[in-house]
Amino acid sequence: MVCDDLRGFLDTLEREGQLLRVPDEVLPEPDLAAAANAAGRIGEGAPALWFDNVKGFTDARIVLNVHGSWPNHALALGLPKDTRTRDQVEEFARRWDDFPVAPERREDAPWRENTVSGPDVDLFQVLPLFRLNDGDGGFYLDKAAVVSRDPDDPENFGKQNVGVYRIEVMGRNRLAIQPVPVHDVAIHLRKAEERGEDLPIAITLGNEPVISIVAGMPMAYDQSEYAMAGALRGAPAPIATAPLTGFDVPWGSEVVVEGVIEGRERRLEGPFGEFTGHYSGGRRMPAIRVDRVSYRTNPIFESLYLGMPWTEIDYLVGPNTCVPLLKQLRAEFPEVQAVNAMYTHGLLGIIATKKRYGGFAKAVGMRAMTTPHGLGYLKTVIVVDEDVDPFDLRQVMWAVSAKLDPAVDVIDIPKLSVVPLDPASSPPGISDKLLIDATTPVFPDDRGNFGTPVRDLPETEDWVRRLQALR
């Protein structure tokens, strides 16, 4: 079922037994983040968490772990909650082919109910802020969809970006944002600063679940996230016009923050416990001035815990990383069967492919590293045969252990770009990358003794179904 706002999705989660309301009074720190951290440790069916009795906050509604399990991710896509992970990825890929689906503009956005602007803006009066990890440098908005436009082509709807970036609260109307160089907002900011201008932005909090998925998705520069959200939803994504910037923002957001990234202004931002399972240190990052805040009556504050994987972010950016890589590789190499890039936002990827000739698998792996996402991520790529399921790590480890000749199948590619948050990069943003070819050699690469593989018995698949039915 399509949900047009966060509240509708929370109702769906509750009906499906995937929303846990915590009635006890809790501390904002460390209880909120610790509970979300714990959700990632209790198994694949972890629920979303609702808190409305938080010590020190008089009227707070806080939700965490909304996308933080495969059942929740399936429900976000309108699938049964017991849909298998690989089936979710395959359905995601099928819906990708429906892109683009034009959004639907609506005028009655619920976030228009309340507005503060200019000197009256005070984020602390609207948002119940808390730290996510005890080493964080401050409060963060880490599950916001940030909308920006290309200053050189502001009317191009496709170049309007909707992305997720870490944002630190620096004061009642001040923020700092980390625009990773490979991401679109960094391109927009560079263009604005070259023109001597500020970059207008809109920051939306508490969005319907598919917007959160596409906002963290590596798409082409001129592909609209709203048009992709429509394809994934199976219905047009509802949008509305932000009153100050005129930008297109999600219709159902809980909070819409508008302002500008101030040109050539930088503030010390961080540290922050990142998706890599490590803190990234303090750096000078672009500063945001908030000029207007619009919000629903009794807004729900949605946040995302991230730290040592797996946490909610790993579910949120799993399939939406695998599928773009699959589609981009297949456009040139139709032999590619599947891509699993769920590990640490695709710092490691596993690709299953058929082969045209000897050396072909290595070419596929190197091409993956030069896709829009691979340029900043994909530090390690493992390539396996088409009959190896890249989502089954037992099969992948068998391929690595039985097919690999370290003398010729392990390739180190020096000094390529990587996301600066990678703790192993040195200097930050530069790393060697590793390609592991765990495929069966084919002509003219004649080596090894792979001529007589053992295959599953013909009746095995039928027995899989029979045994599952008997459990």
C-alpha positions as CSV (number, residue, x, y, z in Angstrom):
1,M,0.0,0.0,0.0
2,V,1.3,3.4,-0.9
3,C,1.9,5.8,2.0
4,D,2.0,9.6,1.3
5,D,3.6,10.6,4.6
6,L,5.5,9.2,7.5
7,R,2.4,8.9,9.7
8,G,0.7,6.7,7.2
9,F,3.7,4.4,7.1
10,L,3.9,4.2,10.9
11,D,0.3,3.1,10.9
12,T,1.2,0.4,8.4
13,L,4.1,-0.7,10.6
14,E,1.9,-0.9,13.6
15,R,-0.8,-3.0,11.9
16,E,2.0,-5.4,10.7
17,G,3.5,-5.7,14.2
18,Q,6.6,-3.7,13.1
19,L,6.2,-0.6,15.4
20,L,7.1,-0.8,19.0
21,R,5.8,1.9,21.3
22,V,8.0,2.4,24.3
23,P,5.8,3.5,27.2
24,D,8.5,4.0,29.8
25,E,10.1,7.4,30.5
26,V,13.6,7.4,28.9
27,L,16.5,9.7,28.9
28,P,17.3,11.5,25.6
29,E,20.9,10.4,26.1
30,P,21.9,7.6,26.1
31,D,18.5,5.8,25.9
32,L,17.2,6.9,22.5
33,A,20.3,6.0,20.5
34,A,21.1,3.0,22.6
35,A,17.6,1.6,21.9
36,A,18.1,2.1,18.2
37,N,21.6,0.6,18.4
38,A,20.1,-2.4,20.2
39,A,17.4,-2.8,17.5
40,G,20.2,-3.7,15.1
41,R,21.3,-6.5,17.4
42,I,18.0,-8.3,18.0
43,G,17.6,-10.0,14.6
44,E,16.3,-9.4,11.1
45,G,12.7,-8.6,12.1
46,A,13.5,-5.6,14.3
47,P,10.6,-3.0,14.6
48,A,10.6,0.7,14.3
49,L,10.7,2.4,17.7
50,W,8.3,5.2,19.0
51,F,9.1,7.3,22.0
52,D,6.8,10.0,23.4
53,N,7.9,10.0,27.1
54,V,11.3,11.5,27.0
55,K,12.7,13.1,30.1
56,G,13.3,16.9,29.7
57,F,11.0,17.2,26.6
58,T,7.5,18.3,27.3
59,D,5.9,17.3,24.0
60,A,8.2,15.1,21.9
61,R,7.3,12.3,19.4
62,I,10.5,10.6,18.2
63,V,10.7,7.6,15.9
64,L,13.9,5.6,15.2
65,N,14.7,2.5,13.1
66,V,11.8,3.1,10.7
67,H,13.7,1.3,7.8
68,G,15.8,-0.8,10.2
69,S,14.9,-4.4,9.1
70,W,14.1,-6.3,6.0
71,P,10.4,-6.6,7.0
72,N,10.2,-2.8,7.4
73,H,12.0,-2.2,4.1
74,A,9.6,-4.6,2.3
75,L,6.6,-2.7,3.7
76,A,8.1,0.6,2.6
77,L,8.0,-0.8,-1.0
78,G,4.4,-2.1,-0.5
79,L,5.6,-5.7,-0.4
80,P,4.7,-8.4,2.2
81,K,6.9,-8.1,5.2
82,D,8.2,-11.6,4.8
83,T,9.6,-10.9,1.3
84,R,13.2,-12.4,1.0
85,T,16.1,-9.9,0.7
86,R,17.1,-10.9,-2.8
87,D,13.4,-10.8,-3.9
88,Q,13.2,-7.3,-2.6
89,V,16.3,-6.3,-4.6
90,E,14.9,-8.0,-7.7
91,E,11.5,-6.2,-7.3
92,F,13.4,-3.0,-6.8
93,A,15.2,-3.6,-10.1
94,R,11.9,-4.4,-11.9
95,R,10.4,-1.2,-10.7
96,W,13.5,0.8,-11.7
97,D,12.5,0.0,-15.3
98,D,9.3,2.0,-14.8
99,F,11.3,5.2,-14.3
100,P,10.3,8.0,-14.8
101,V,6.9,8.4,-13.2
102,A,6.1,12.1,-13.0
103,P,5.3,13.4,-9.5
104,E,1.9,14.9,-8.5
105,R,1.9,18.5,-7.2
106,R,-0.5,19.2,-4.3
107,E,-1.2,22.4,-2.5
108,D,-2.5,21.4,0.9
109,A,0.8,20.2,2.4
110,P,0.3,19.5,6.1
111,W,3.7,21.1,7.0
112,R,2.1,24.5,6.1
113,E,0.2,24.4,9.4
114,N,2.9,26.3,11.4
115,T,5.6,28.6,10.2
116,V,8.4,30.6,11.9
117,S,10.8,32.8,9.9
118,G,13.6,35.3,10.2
119,P,14.7,36.2,13.8
120,D,12.0,33.9,15.2
121,V,13.6,30.8,13.9
122,D,14.7,28.5,16.7
123,L,15.3,24.9,15.8
124,F,15.5,23.9,19.4
125,Q,11.8,24.9,19.8
126,V,10.7,22.7,17.0
127,L,13.0,19.6,17.1
128,P,13.7,17.3,20.2
129,L,17.4,17.0,19.5
130,F,19.8,14.4,21.0
131,R,23.2,12.9,20.2
132,L,23.4,9.6,18.5
133,N,26.9,8.5,19.7
134,D,28.7,9.6,22.8
135,G,31.6,10.9,20.8
136,D,29.5,13.0,18.4
137,G,30.4,16.7,18.3
138,G,26.8,17.8,18.7
139,F,23.2,17.2,17.6
140,Y,22.7,15.9,14.0
141,L,19.9,15.8,11.5
142,D,20.9,12.5,9.8
143,K,17.7,11.4,8.0
144,A,16.8,14.6,6.3
145,A,16.1,14.9,2.5
146,V,18.0,17.9,1.3
147,V,16.7,19.6,-1.9
148,S,19.0,21.8,-4.0
149,R,19.1,23.0,-7.6
150,D,21.8,23.5,-10.2
151,P,22.6,27.2,-10.2
152,D,23.4,27.1,-13.9
153,D,20.2,25.3,-14.8
154,P,17.7,26.0,-12.0
155,E,14.6,25.2,-14.0
156,N,15.8,21.7,-14.9
157,F,13.6,19.4,-12.8
158,G,15.9,16.5,-13.3
159,K,18.9,18.3,-12.0
160,Q,17.1,19.2,-8.8
161,N,18.7,17.0,-6.3
162,V,17.2,15.2,-3.3
163,G,19.9,13.8,-1.2
164,V,20.8,12.7,2.4
165,Y,23.8,14.4,4.0
166,R,24.8,14.6,7.6
167,I,23.9,18.0,9.1
168,E,25.1,19.3,12.5
169,V,23.0,21.8,14.5
170,M,25.3,24.7,15.3
171,G,22.8,27.0,16.9
172,R,19.1,28.0,16.9
173,N,19.3,29.0,13.2
174,R,22.6,27.6,12.1
175,L,23.7,24.3,10.7
176,A,26.8,22.7,9.1
177,I,26.5,20.2,6.2
178,Q,29.0,17.7,4.8
179,P,28.7,17.6,1.0
180,V,30.8,14.6,-0.1
181,P,32.5,15.7,-3.4
182,V,30.9,12.9,-5.4
183,H,27.4,13.9,-4.4
184,D,25.2,16.4,-6.3
185,V,24.8,19.0,-3.6
186,A,28.6,19.5,-3.7
187,I,28.4,20.2,-7.4
188,H,25.6,22.7,-6.9
189,L,27.6,24.4,-4.1
190,R,30.8,24.6,-6.2
191,K,28.8,26.2,-9.0
192,A,27.2,28.7,-6.7
193,E,30.5,29.7,-5.1
194,E,32.1,30.1,-8.5
195,R,29.3,32.6,-9.2
196,G,29.9,34.3,-5.9
197,E,26.4,33.3,-4.6
198,D,24.9,31.4,-1.7
199,L,23.1,28.1,-2.5
200,P,19.4,28.0,-1.5
201,I,18.3,24.7,0.0
202,A,15.3,23.0,1.6
203,I,15.8,20.4,4.3
204,T,12.8,18.1,4.9
205,L,12.4,15.9,7.9
206,G,10.0,13.0,8.6
207,N,9.3,11.9,5.0
208,E,7.3,9.1,3.5
209,P,9.5,6.0,3.4
210,V,10.3,5.8,-0.4
211,I,11.6,9.4,-0.4
212,S,14.1,8.4,2.2
213,I,15.2,5.4,0.1
214,V,15.7,7.4,-3.2
215,A,17.4,10.3,-1.4
216,G,20.3,7.9,-0.5
217,M,20.4,6.4,-4.0
218,P,23.3,6.8,-6.5
219,M,21.4,8.1,-9.6
220,A,22.6,10.0,-12.7
221,Y,23.0,13.8,-12.2
222,D,20.0,14.6,-14.3
223,Q,17.7,11.9,-13.0
224,S,14.9,13.1,-10.7
225,E,14.6,11.3,-7.4
226,Y,10.9,12.2,-7.3
227,A,10.4,10.5,-10.7
228,M,12.3,7.4,-9.3
229,A,10.1,7.5,-6.1
230,G,7.1,7.3,-8.3
231,A,8.4,4.3,-10.1
232,L,9.3,2.5,-6.8
233,R,5.9,3.4,-5.2
234,G,3.9,2.4,-8.3
235,A,2.2,5.8,-8.0
236,P,3.2,9.4,-8.5
237,A,5.2,10.9,-5.6
238,P,3.2,13.8,-4.0
239,I,5.2,17.1,-3.9
240,A,4.5,20.6,-2.9
241,T,6.2,24.0,-3.3
242,A,8.4,25.3,-0.5
243,P,7.3,28.9,0.3
244,L,10.7,30.6,0.6
245,T,12.9,28.8,-2.0
246,G,10.1,27.7,-4.4
247,F,11.7,24.3,-4.4
248,D,9.8,21.0,-4.9
249,V,9.7,19.2,-1.6
250,P,7.8,16.1,-0.4
251,W,4.2,16.9,0.3
252,G,3.9,14.8,3.5
253,S,7.0,16.0,5.4
254,E,6.8,16.7,9.1
255,V,9.2,19.6,9.0
256,V,10.5,21.8,6.1
257,V,13.6,23.9,6.8
258,E,14.6,26.6,4.2
259,G,17.7,28.7,4.0
260,V,21.0,29.0,2.2
261,I,24.4,27.3,2.3
262,E,26.5,30.4,2.7
263,G,29.0,30.8,0.0
264,R,32.6,30.3,1.1
265,E,31.6,30.1,4.8
266,R,32.9,27.2,6.7
267,R,32.5,25.9,10.3
268,L,34.1,23.2,12.3
269,E,31.8,20.2,12.0
270,G,32.1,16.8,13.7
271,P,33.2,14.3,15.0
272,F,30.4,12.0,14.1
273,G,29.9,8.2,14.4
274,E,29.6,7.2,10.8
275,F,28.3,4.3,8.7
276,T,31.8,2.9,8.5
277,G,31.6,1.9,12.2
278,H,34.2,4.6,13.0
279,Y,34.1,8.3,14.0
280,S,35.1,10.8,11.4
281,G,36.9,13.7,12.9
282,G,36.2,17.4,12.9
283,R,36.5,19.2,9.6
284,R,35.6,22.6,8.2
285,M,32.3,22.2,6.4
286,P,29.9,24.6,4.7
287,A,27.6,26.6,6.9
288,I,23.8,26.9,6.6
289,R,21.7,29.9,7.6
290,V,18.1,28.9,8.4
291,D,15.6,31.5,7.3
292,R,12.2,29.7,7.6
293,V,10.8,26.6,9.3
294,S,7.4,25.1,8.4
295,Y,6.1,22.2,10.4
296,R,3.1,20.0,11.1
297,T,1.2,20.5,14.4
298,N,2.7,18.0,16.9
299,P,5.5,17.1,14.5
300,I,7.2,13.6,14.6
301,F,11.0,13.8,14.7
302,E,12.5,10.9,12.7
303,S,16.2,10.1,13.3
304,L,18.5,7.3,12.2
305,Y,21.1,5.6,14.4
306,L,24.3,4.6,12.6
307,G,27.5,3.2,14.0
308,M,28.9,-0.3,13.9
309,P,27.0,-2.2,11.2
310,W,24.4,-3.5,10.9
311,T,22.2,-0.5,11.8
312,E,19.2,1.1,10.1
313,I,21.3,2.8,7.4
314,D,22.5,-0.5,6.1
315,Y,18.9,-1.5,5.3
316,L,18.1,1.9,4.0
317,V,21.0,2.1,1.5
318,G,21.2,-1.6,0.6
319,P,19.0,-2.4,-2.4
320,N,19.1,1.3,-3.5
321,T,22.9,0.8,-3.9
322,C,22.7,-2.7,-5.5
323,V,20.2,-1.8,-8.2
324,P,21.8,1.3,-9.8
325,L,25.1,-0.6,-10.0
326,L,23.3,-3.5,-11.6
327,K,21.5,-1.4,-14.2
328,Q,24.6,0.7,-15.0
329,L,26.8,-2.4,-15.5
330,R,24.1,-4.2,-17.5
331,A,23.9,-1.3,-19.9
332,E,27.4,-2.2,-21.2
333,F,27.7,-5.8,-20.0
334,P,24.4,-7.6,-20.3
335,E,26.2,-10.7,-18.9
336,V,26.0,-9.2,-15.4
337,Q,23.4,-11.2,-13.4
338,A,23.3,-9.6,-9.9
339,V,25.1,-7.1,-7.7
340,N,25.3,-7.2,-3.9
341,A,26.7,-3.9,-2.6
342,M,25.0,-3.9,0.8
343,Y,28.2,-3.9,2.8
344,T,29.1,-0.5,4.3
345,H,27.2,1.4,1.7
346,G,29.0,-0.4,-1.1
347,L,32.6,0.0,0.1
348,L,32.6,-3.7,-0.8
349,G,30.6,-5.1,-3.7
350,I,30.0,-8.7,-5.0
351,I,29.1,-9.1,-8.7
352,A,27.8,-12.3,-10.4
353,T,28.4,-12.4,-14.2
354,K,28.7,-14.7,-17.2
355,K,31.9,-14.3,-19.1
356,R,32.5,-13.8,-22.8
357,Y,36.2,-14.7,-22.7
358,G,39.2,-14.9,-20.4
359,G,39.7,-11.7,-18.4
360,F,36.1,-10.5,-18.9
361,A,35.3,-10.7,-15.2
362,K,38.2,-8.4,-14.3
363,A,36.9,-5.9,-16.9
364,V,33.4,-6.0,-15.2
365,G,35.0,-5.4,-11.8
366,M,37.0,-2.4,-13.0
367,R,34.0,-0.9,-14.8
368,A,32.0,-1.1,-11.5
369,M,34.7,1.0,-9.8
370,T,34.1,3.8,-12.4
371,T,30.3,4.0,-12.1
372,P,28.9,7.1,-10.3
373,H,28.8,5.2,-7.1
374,G,31.9,3.2,-7.6
375,L,34.0,6.3,-8.0
376,G,33.5,7.2,-4.3
377,Y,32.9,3.7,-2.9
378,L,33.5,0.1,-4.2
379,K,36.9,-0.1,-2.6
380,T,36.8,-3.9,-2.9
381,V,35.0,-5.8,-5.7
382,I,34.6,-9.6,-5.7
383,V,33.4,-11.1,-9.0
384,V,31.8,-14.5,-9.1
385,D,30.3,-16.8,-11.7
386,E,26.7,-16.5,-12.7
387,D,25.7,-19.6,-10.8
388,V,27.0,-18.2,-7.5
389,D,24.4,-16.2,-5.5
390,P,26.2,-13.0,-4.5
391,F,23.7,-12.6,-1.6
392,D,24.7,-16.0,-0.1
393,L,28.0,-15.4,1.5
394,R,28.6,-19.2,1.9
395,Q,28.6,-19.5,-1.8
396,V,30.8,-16.4,-2.3
397,M,33.3,-17.7,0.2
398,W,33.4,-21.0,-1.6
399,A,34.1,-19.3,-4.9
400,V,36.9,-17.2,-3.3
401,S,38.4,-20.3,-1.6
402,A,38.1,-22.7,-4.6
403,K,38.4,-20.5,-7.7
404,L,41.0,-17.9,-6.7
405,D,44.7,-18.0,-7.7
406,P,46.2,-15.1,-5.7
407,A,49.0,-14.8,-8.2
408,V,46.7,-13.6,-11.0
409,D,43.3,-13.1,-9.6
410,V,44.0,-10.4,-6.9
411,I,44.6,-7.0,-8.4
412,D,45.6,-3.9,-6.5
413,I,44.8,-0.6,-8.3
414,P,46.7,2.2,-6.6
415,K,45.5,5.7,-5.6
416,L,41.9,5.9,-6.7
417,S,39.2,8.1,-5.3
418,V,37.1,7.0,-2.3
419,V,34.7,8.7,0.0
420,P,36.8,10.7,2.6
421,L,34.8,9.0,5.4
422,D,36.5,5.7,4.7
423,P,38.8,5.4,7.8
424,A,41.4,3.5,5.8
425,S,41.9,6.1,3.2
426,S,45.2,8.0,3.3
427,P,45.0,10.9,2.7
428,P,41.3,11.0,3.2
429,G,39.6,10.5,-0.1
430,I,42.4,8.4,-1.7
431,S,42.8,4.7,-1.4
432,D,44.1,1.7,-3.3
433,K,41.2,-0.5,-4.6
434,L,41.1,-4.3,-4.7
435,L,39.7,-6.5,-7.4
436,I,39.2,-10.2,-6.6
437,D,38.3,-12.4,-9.6
438,A,36.7,-15.6,-8.1
439,T,35.3,-16.8,-11.4
440,T,36.1,-20.0,-13.3
441,P,38.8,-19.3,-15.9
442,V,37.6,-19.5,-19.6
443,F,39.5,-19.5,-22.9
444,P,42.0,-18.2,-23.6
445,D,42.8,-18.1,-19.8
446,D,43.3,-21.9,-19.7
447,R,44.4,-22.9,-16.2
448,G,43.3,-24.9,-13.2
449,N,41.2,-28.0,-13.1
450,F,37.6,-26.8,-13.3
451,G,36.4,-29.1,-16.0
452,T,34.0,-31.3,-14.0
453,P,31.9,-29.2,-11.5
454,V,29.4,-30.8,-9.1
455,R,25.9,-29.6,-9.8
456,D,22.8,-29.6,-7.7
457,L,20.7,-32.7,-8.3
458,P,17.7,-31.9,-10.6
459,E,15.2,-32.6,-7.7
460,T,16.9,-30.3,-5.2
461,E,14.8,-27.2,-5.9
462,D,11.6,-29.2,-5.4
463,W,12.9,-30.6,-2.1
464,V,13.8,-27.1,-1.0
465,R,10.1,-26.1,-1.3
466,R,8.9,-29.4,0.3
467,L,11.2,-29.0,3.3
468,Q,10.2,-25.4,3.8
469,A,6.5,-26.4,3.8
470,L,7.2,-29.1,6.4
471,R,8.9,-26.7,8.9
